[in-house]
Amino acid sequence: MMDMAVGVIIGGAFGKIVSSLVNDILMPPIGALLGNVNFTDLRLDISKIRDMSQAVGEVVNEVTPDGVNIAGKAAETLEPVYWNYGAFIQQCIDFTILALCVFLMVKLMNRLMKKKEEAPAPAPAPEPPAPTKEELLLTEIRDLLKEQKK
């Protein structure tokens, strides 16, 4: 139950904090160092791959005698497709920092638990010291005197 609660806290709140820190604090200076690159604007036009596949389809339609040029009609209505790899880079950095923080927190918790286990146990109460020769002699004399009185 405790592990689940910690996981929810780390995954939810801490993950959002790390994501905000990366997006607002870490990425702008990195982009500035790379020549004023805004990572949210980094994207790749994937529609060129789609256009190439449509060109292949047109060639196939030209080769077949009764082919209908469906690819040409579809190309007129399609919107460009982009892959935002700047967001992908940010997510990778978010995940790396979050994983590092979780790793360090687990290491800290393990170290604290190890210190608890290694804590010295309370010392037992000291035993009374062994009687000296004089005390033993006096005890014997007392016992002998008690026997004589009886």
C-alpha angles and dihedrals in degrees: 000000000000092000091051092051092049090048092053092049094047095041096045114030101021092044091053091048092051091047091052092047092050095046098043105030111019105037101051094059091044089051090048091052090051092054106283094308115172105207093205089062095053107107139145123225104234093175088085089068089050090049091052091052089050090051089054088049091052091052089051090049090051091051095051112071098218097035119136115221097238095150093060092052093047093050091062093059101039122105122222114269122219133188110212100214092168088070088047090055090049092050091051091052090046091053094046094051092044092049090049092050093049090048091052092047091051090048090051092049091049091050091050091049091049091052090052091052093046094050109121116254115243111274114254118247110275116255116240112266119263113266116260124238091260092053091050091049092049091048091053092049091051092050091050092050091051090052092051093053092055 
